[in-house]
Amino acid sequence: MEHNENDSVKLLRECDAGVQMGVDSITDVLDDVRSDELREFLNACKAEHEGLRDEIQRELASRGVDGKAPNPIAKGMSKMKTGLNMAAMKSDATIAKLMTEGCNMGIESLSKYLNQYAAADERAQKLAKTLIAAEERLCVKMRAYL
């Protein structure tokens, strides 16, 4: 398939918005984590997501384009949902549920964009797949805390 720079940029920008949403979501719950093991894992995931974010932003910069901030409405709704859930029940199970839901939404969105921007180049597709894999690992690890 012939690569399309426009598809590559669009896919990278969606990855940028998604990875930022992931970092923000993890940050939002870290103070409420009770288990040292869960905190350690979430900190490692946050670091991995920050590394991916930096890589995605470098790739966008090398193409002369800016990144994409998460949708403010989606971000606000996510923050509100986290706040309401944590107010109702501060527990590692609640955090695991929120992380699982967020991961599933991220995986679904990124998979959709990977298909939608199928003409993206190999580098953009690899970054998207790496981010999806990170979300999948986080989701699987959360099962132990549900």
Secondary structure, 3 states (H helix, E strand, C coil): CCCCHHHHHHHHHHHHHHHHHHHHHHHHHHCCCCCHHHHHHHHHHHHHHHHHHHHHHHHHHHCCCCCCCCCHHHHHHHHHHHHHHHHHCCCHHHHHHHHHHHHHHHHHHHHHHHHHCCCCCHHHHHHHHHHHHHHHHHHHHHHHHC
